[in-house]
Amino acid sequence: MNQASMYDLTLSQAVDLITAIGTKRTVLVEGHMGSGKTSMLKMLAKKFPDHIPVYFDCTTKDLMDLGAPKVVRHEETGHEYLTMVPNEELGLHFDKPIILLFDEIGKKRSIIDAIRRILLERAVYGKKLHPDSIVIATTNLGAENLGDLFPPHSRNAITVVRVRKSTAQEWVDNFAINAGIHHTAMAWALETPQIFQSFEEVSKPDDPDPVGNPYIYHPQAVGRTAFITHRSMEAASDYLHVMDKMDATTFQAALIGTIGLRGASDLTSYINIASELPSLQDIKENPKSAKIPASSSAVCMVVMRTLATLDRSWVNAWMDYMVRLDNESQALFALAARNENYKHRELVMTNAKFTQWSLANQHIFTADKK
């Protein structure tokens, strides 16, 4: 690990930084493509419910898109002059504080100088944002060779931080479970964590492990046009949800076009394990006798499916079933359920059987804090 990467932040850490300083300083967040940088807008909106989230996609804009000229007459002299009316996507017309995200700013150098006053002074064309407004920006890593370049004089005027890719566990805990990602995609990610590896850790992208990684984007991987990112895994999940509506060839072709040949092949193989899973109905009605899958992969899928679909009506049944699983799988469920971002956290944490289980297995949570 080089010295610079030692200070790569998680998305949550970047949001905490912006929360602390965003009204005074603009933070530019650099990160891998498809790694969830844009999701910071939703994360910040949750922290600032009285702010209006405003998304400005720089890739679709040019200099002329920032505003339009308007002829006005001076009230005292009657002289006409030209002024500029800002694009509504800049959010200056709101009479409330906003969270303004300049997404993919590094890909449009033509507008960087024009929005410099917004980045520095929270103003454009002489018009000021609400003083409590937050301005942030995102861009891809320059090393990805995607054309993301920021001129030094503008870069020096803002704070630039790098975010690292979320690990498979972080992706599942902090996003996938609550976003309705298919349980098969979550389970496969946990069992194949290298799908979210950084290309900077891979010296030879096409070679076998440990120096290669055929799943991910790599600037040196010539011809690899589809690959796995957090974003493309969400897309793959969409296909998993509707796979019963297409034949096997069509489904496989869609996956290949979404996450690449190697990712699609391995995920499809993993899907075949699904036949080992007990039905949700069987777990709900017969938790003490429902089938326990033979493979650890299938057990992982059962846990992920439960986390995604659990409701109050069958928490007790799940606890009766869960205690029949191996200790590692029980811990997988418990740690995910205790995560502060889990949407059903309170439901699980207030369940009497889970409380009893937690008291008997305190060592799991102690280990997690170390």
C-alpha positions as CSV (number, residue, x, y, z in Angstrom):
1,M,0.0,0.0,0.0
2,N,1.5,3.4,-1.0
3,Q,1.4,6.4,1.3
4,A,-1.4,8.1,-0.6
5,S,-3.8,5.1,-0.5
6,M,-3.4,4.9,3.3
7,Y,-5.6,8.0,3.4
8,D,-8.3,6.7,1.1
9,L,-11.7,7.2,2.7
10,T,-14.9,5.1,2.8
11,L,-18.0,6.8,1.4
12,S,-19.3,7.2,4.9
13,Q,-16.1,9.0,6.0
14,A,-16.3,11.3,2.9
15,V,-19.9,12.1,3.9
16,D,-18.8,12.8,7.5
17,L,-16.1,15.2,6.1
18,I,-18.6,17.0,3.9
19,T,-21.1,17.2,6.8
20,A,-18.5,19.0,8.9
21,I,-17.2,21.5,6.3
22,G,-19.5,21.4,3.3
23,T,-21.1,24.8,3.9
24,K,-17.7,26.5,3.8
25,R,-15.5,24.4,1.6
26,T,-16.1,22.3,-1.5
27,V,-14.9,18.7,-1.3
28,L,-14.1,16.9,-4.5
29,V,-14.4,13.2,-4.1
30,E,-12.3,11.0,-6.5
31,G,-13.0,7.4,-6.8
32,H,-13.4,4.3,-9.0
33,M,-16.1,4.3,-11.6
34,G,-19.4,2.7,-10.5
35,S,-18.3,2.7,-6.8
36,G,-21.2,4.7,-5.5
37,K,-19.9,8.2,-5.3
38,T,-23.2,9.7,-6.5
39,S,-25.0,8.0,-3.7
40,M,-23.4,10.5,-1.3
41,L,-26.1,12.9,-2.4
42,K,-28.8,10.6,-0.8
43,M,-26.6,10.0,2.2
44,L,-26.2,13.7,2.8
45,A,-29.9,14.4,2.1
46,K,-30.7,11.9,4.9
47,K,-28.4,13.9,7.3
48,F,-29.9,17.2,6.2
49,P,-33.6,16.7,5.7
50,D,-34.3,20.4,5.4
51,H,-31.9,20.7,2.4
52,I,-33.0,20.2,-1.2
53,P,-30.7,17.7,-3.0
54,V,-29.7,19.0,-6.4
55,Y,-27.9,16.9,-9.0
56,F,-25.9,18.5,-11.8
57,D,-24.6,16.0,-14.3
58,C,-21.5,17.6,-15.8
59,T,-21.2,15.0,-18.6
60,T,-24.4,16.3,-20.2
61,K,-23.5,20.0,-19.9
62,D,-21.4,22.5,-21.8
63,L,-20.5,26.1,-21.1
64,M,-23.7,27.4,-22.7
65,D,-25.8,25.1,-20.5
66,L,-24.8,26.9,-17.3
67,G,-27.2,29.8,-18.0
68,A,-29.0,31.9,-20.6
69,P,-28.7,35.6,-21.4
70,K,-31.6,37.9,-20.4
71,V,-32.0,41.6,-21.3
72,V,-33.2,43.7,-18.3
73,R,-33.8,47.5,-17.8
74,H,-32.2,49.4,-15.0
75,E,-35.0,50.8,-12.8
76,E,-33.4,54.3,-12.3
77,T,-31.7,55.0,-15.6
78,G,-33.9,53.0,-17.9
79,H,-30.8,51.6,-19.7
80,E,-30.9,48.1,-20.9
81,Y,-28.2,45.6,-20.1
82,L,-27.5,41.9,-20.4
83,T,-27.6,39.5,-17.4
84,M,-27.4,35.8,-17.1
85,V,-30.1,33.5,-15.7
86,P,-28.6,30.3,-14.1
87,N,-29.7,26.8,-15.3
88,E,-32.4,25.5,-12.9
89,E,-30.2,22.4,-12.3
90,L,-27.9,24.7,-10.3
91,G,-30.7,25.2,-7.8
92,L,-30.1,28.9,-7.2
93,H,-33.8,29.6,-7.5
94,F,-34.7,27.7,-4.3
95,D,-35.3,29.8,-1.3
96,K,-33.9,27.1,0.9
97,P,-30.5,25.5,1.6
98,I,-29.5,22.9,-1.0
99,I,-27.0,20.1,-1.4
100,L,-25.5,20.7,-4.9
101,L,-23.6,17.8,-6.4
102,F,-21.4,18.4,-9.5
103,D,-21.2,14.8,-10.7
104,E,-18.3,13.7,-13.0
105,I,-16.9,17.2,-12.9
106,G,-13.5,16.1,-14.2
107,K,-14.9,15.1,-17.6
108,K,-15.9,18.6,-18.5
109,R,-13.0,20.9,-18.2
110,S,-14.8,23.4,-20.3
111,I,-17.2,24.3,-17.5
112,I,-14.8,24.1,-14.5
113,D,-13.7,27.7,-14.7
114,A,-17.2,28.8,-15.2
115,I,-18.5,27.2,-12.0
116,R,-15.4,28.2,-10.0
117,R,-17.3,30.9,-8.1
118,I,-19.9,28.3,-7.1
119,L,-17.1,26.0,-5.8
120,L,-15.4,28.9,-3.9
121,E,-18.0,31.4,-3.1
122,R,-21.4,29.6,-3.5
123,A,-22.4,32.1,-6.2
124,V,-22.8,32.2,-10.0
125,Y,-23.6,35.2,-12.2
126,G,-23.8,37.4,-9.1
127,K,-26.5,35.2,-7.5
128,K,-25.8,33.6,-4.1
129,L,-26.8,30.2,-2.8
130,H,-28.5,30.0,0.5
131,P,-25.7,30.4,3.1
132,D,-26.4,26.9,4.6
133,S,-26.0,25.3,1.2
134,I,-23.5,22.5,0.7
135,V,-21.5,22.1,-2.6
136,I,-19.7,18.9,-3.5
137,A,-18.2,17.3,-6.6
138,T,-17.2,13.9,-7.8
139,T,-14.8,12.6,-10.5
140,N,-13.2,9.4,-11.5
141,L,-9.6,8.5,-10.8
142,G,-7.2,10.0,-13.3
143,A,-5.4,6.6,-13.5
144,E,-8.5,5.0,-15.0
145,N,-7.8,6.9,-18.2
146,L,-11.4,8.1,-18.5
147,G,-10.5,11.7,-19.3
148,D,-11.0,13.0,-15.8
149,L,-8.6,16.0,-15.5
150,F,-8.8,18.9,-13.1
151,P,-6.6,22.0,-13.8
152,P,-4.2,22.7,-10.9
153,H,-5.3,26.2,-10.2
154,S,-8.9,25.0,-9.7
155,R,-7.9,21.9,-7.8
156,N,-5.8,24.0,-5.4
157,A,-8.9,26.0,-4.4
158,I,-10.9,23.0,-3.1
159,T,-10.3,20.0,-1.0
160,V,-9.7,16.7,-2.9
161,V,-10.1,13.3,-1.2
162,R,-10.0,9.8,-2.6
163,V,-12.6,7.2,-1.7
164,R,-11.8,3.5,-1.9
165,K,-14.1,0.8,-3.2
166,S,-16.4,-0.6,-0.7
167,T,-15.6,-4.2,0.2
168,A,-18.2,-6.9,-0.5
169,Q,-19.2,-6.9,3.1
170,E,-19.6,-3.1,3.2
171,W,-21.6,-3.2,0.0
172,V,-24.0,-5.8,1.4
173,D,-24.4,-4.2,4.8
174,N,-24.6,-0.5,3.8
175,F,-26.4,-0.7,0.5
176,A,-27.5,-4.0,-1.0
177,I,-29.7,-5.4,1.8
178,N,-31.7,-2.2,2.0
179,A,-31.8,-1.6,-1.8
180,G,-33.5,-4.8,-2.7
181,I,-30.5,-6.4,-4.3
182,H,-31.2,-10.0,-5.2
183,H,-30.0,-12.4,-2.4
184,T,-28.0,-14.4,-4.9
185,A,-26.0,-11.4,-5.9
186,M,-25.3,-10.5,-2.3
187,A,-24.3,-14.0,-1.4
188,W,-22.0,-14.4,-4.4
189,A,-20.3,-11.0,-3.7
190,L,-19.6,-12.2,-0.1
191,E,-18.1,-15.4,-1.4
192,T,-16.2,-13.7,-4.2
193,P,-14.9,-10.5,-2.6
194,Q,-12.3,-9.9,-5.3
195,I,-15.1,-8.7,-7.6
196,F,-14.7,-5.3,-5.9
197,Q,-10.9,-5.2,-5.9
198,S,-9.1,-2.1,-7.0
199,F,-7.3,-2.3,-10.3
200,E,-4.4,-0.6,-8.6
201,E,-3.7,-3.8,-6.7
202,V,-3.6,-5.9,-9.9
203,S,-0.4,-5.8,-11.9
204,K,-1.4,-8.2,-14.7
205,P,-5.2,-8.0,-15.3
206,D,-5.5,-11.2,-17.3
207,D,-3.2,-13.5,-15.4
208,P,-4.5,-16.0,-12.8
209,D,-4.6,-15.1,-9.1
210,P,-2.9,-13.7,-7.2
211,V,-1.7,-11.1,-9.6
212,G,-4.7,-11.0,-11.9
213,N,-8.4,-10.3,-11.7
214,P,-10.6,-11.1,-14.6
215,Y,-13.7,-9.6,-13.1
216,I,-12.9,-5.9,-12.8
217,Y,-12.1,-2.9,-15.0
218,H,-8.4,-2.4,-15.7
219,P,-6.8,0.2,-17.9
220,Q,-4.5,-2.5,-19.3
221,A,-7.2,-5.1,-20.0
222,V,-7.5,-4.5,-23.7
223,G,-11.0,-5.5,-25.0
224,R,-12.6,-5.9,-21.6
225,T,-15.6,-3.8,-22.3
226,A,-17.9,-5.2,-19.6
227,F,-16.8,-5.7,-16.0
228,I,-17.9,-5.7,-12.4
229,T,-18.5,-2.5,-10.4
230,H,-20.9,-1.9,-7.6
231,R,-23.1,-0.2,-10.1
232,S,-23.0,-3.1,-12.6
233,M,-23.7,-5.6,-9.8
234,E,-26.9,-3.7,-9.0
235,A,-27.8,-4.0,-12.7
236,A,-27.1,-7.8,-12.6
237,S,-29.4,-8.0,-9.7
238,D,-32.2,-6.5,-11.8
239,Y,-31.8,-9.4,-14.3
240,L,-31.8,-11.9,-11.5
241,H,-35.1,-10.6,-10.3
242,V,-36.7,-11.3,-13.8
243,M,-34.6,-14.3,-15.0
244,D,-37.8,-16.4,-15.1
245,K,-39.1,-14.2,-17.8
246,M,-36.4,-15.1,-20.4
247,D,-34.7,-18.2,-21.6
248,A,-31.2,-19.2,-20.4
249,T,-29.4,-17.9,-23.4
250,T,-31.0,-14.5,-23.2
251,F,-30.3,-14.3,-19.5
252,Q,-26.7,-15.3,-19.9
253,A,-26.2,-12.8,-22.8
254,A,-27.7,-10.0,-20.6
255,L,-25.3,-10.8,-17.7
256,I,-22.3,-11.0,-20.0
257,G,-23.2,-7.5,-21.4
258,T,-23.5,-6.2,-17.8
259,I,-20.7,-7.7,-15.8
260,G,-18.5,-9.4,-18.4
261,L,-17.9,-13.0,-19.5
262,R,-16.1,-14.3,-16.4
263,G,-18.4,-12.6,-14.0
264,A,-21.5,-13.9,-15.8
265,S,-20.2,-17.4,-16.1
266,D,-19.3,-17.6,-12.4
267,L,-22.5,-16.0,-11.2
268,T,-24.6,-18.4,-13.4
269,S,-22.8,-21.3,-11.8
270,Y,-23.6,-19.9,-8.4
271,I,-27.2,-19.6,-9.3
272,N,-27.4,-23.3,-9.8
273,I,-26.9,-23.7,-6.1
274,A,-30.3,-22.2,-5.5
275,S,-31.9,-25.5,-5.9
276,E,-30.5,-26.5,-2.5
277,L,-32.3,-23.7,-0.7
278,P,-35.4,-24.3,1.4
279,S,-38.4,-22.3,0.5
280,L,-39.3,-19.2,2.6
281,Q,-42.6,-20.8,3.3
282,D,-41.0,-23.9,4.7
283,I,-38.8,-21.9,7.0
284,K,-41.8,-19.8,8.2
285,E,-44.0,-22.9,8.8
286,N,-41.5,-25.6,9.8
287,P,-38.4,-23.8,11.1
288,K,-37.2,-26.8,13.1
289,S,-37.4,-29.3,10.3
290,A,-36.9,-27.1,7.1
291,K,-34.0,-28.2,4.9
292,I,-30.5,-27.1,5.8
293,P,-28.4,-26.7,2.6
294,A,-25.4,-28.9,2.4
295,S,-23.0,-26.3,0.9
296,S,-21.8,-23.2,2.7
297,S,-22.6,-21.1,-0.5
298,A,-26.3,-22.1,-0.3
299,V,-26.4,-21.4,3.4
300,C,-25.0,-17.9,2.7
301,M,-27.8,-17.4,0.1
302,V,-30.4,-18.4,2.7
303,V,-29.0,-15.8,5.2
304,M,-28.9,-13.0,2.5
305,R,-32.4,-13.8,1.4
306,T,-33.7,-13.6,4.9
307,L,-32.0,-10.3,5.6
308,A,-33.6,-8.8,2.5
309,T,-37.1,-10.1,3.1
310,L,-37.6,-10.4,6.8
311,D,-40.7,-9.0,8.5
312,R,-42.2,-9.2,12.0
313,S,-44.4,-12.2,11.2
314,W,-41.6,-14.7,11.0
315,V,-38.7,-13.4,13.1
316,N,-39.3,-16.0,15.7
317,A,-39.5,-18.8,13.0
318,W,-36.2,-17.5,11.5
319,M,-34.5,-17.6,14.9
320,D,-35.6,-21.2,15.4
321,Y,-34.2,-22.1,12.0
322,M,-31.0,-20.0,12.3
323,V,-29.8,-21.8,15.4
324,R,-29.6,-25.0,13.3
325,L,-27.0,-23.4,11.0
326,D,-23.3,-23.4,11.5
327,N,-21.8,-20.7,13.9
328,E,-20.3,-18.7,11.0
329,S,-23.6,-18.4,9.3
330,Q,-25.4,-17.4,12.5
331,A,-22.7,-14.7,13.0
332,L,-23.2,-13.5,9.4
333,F,-26.9,-12.8,10.1
334,A,-26.4,-11.3,13.5
335,L,-23.7,-8.9,12.5
336,A,-25.6,-7.7,9.5
337,A,-28.8,-7.3,11.5
338,R,-27.0,-5.2,14.1
339,N,-25.6,-2.9,11.5
340,E,-27.0,0.6,12.1
341,N,-27.9,1.0,8.4
342,Y,-30.0,-2.3,8.2
343,K,-33.6,-1.3,7.6
344,H,-35.0,-4.0,9.8
345,R,-32.5,-3.5,12.6
346,E,-35.1,-2.5,15.3
347,L,-37.3,-5.4,14.3
348,V,-34.5,-7.9,15.0
349,M,-32.9,-6.2,18.0
350,T,-36.2,-6.1,19.9
351,N,-37.0,-9.7,19.3
352,A,-36.8,-11.8,22.5
353,K,-35.3,-14.8,20.8
354,F,-32.6,-12.7,19.2
355,T,-31.9,-11.0,22.5
356,Q,-31.4,-14.4,24.2
357,W,-29.2,-15.6,21.4
358,S,-27.1,-12.4,21.6
359,L,-26.5,-12.9,25.3
360,A,-25.4,-16.4,24.7
361,N,-23.1,-15.4,21.9
362,Q,-21.6,-12.1,23.1
363,H,-18.1,-13.3,22.0
364,I,-19.2,-12.7,18.4
365,F,-19.9,-9.0,18.9
366,T,-16.8,-8.5,21.1
367,A,-14.6,-9.9,18.3
368,D,-16.3,-7.6,15.8
369,K,-15.3,-4.5,17.7
370,K,-11.6,-5.4,17.8
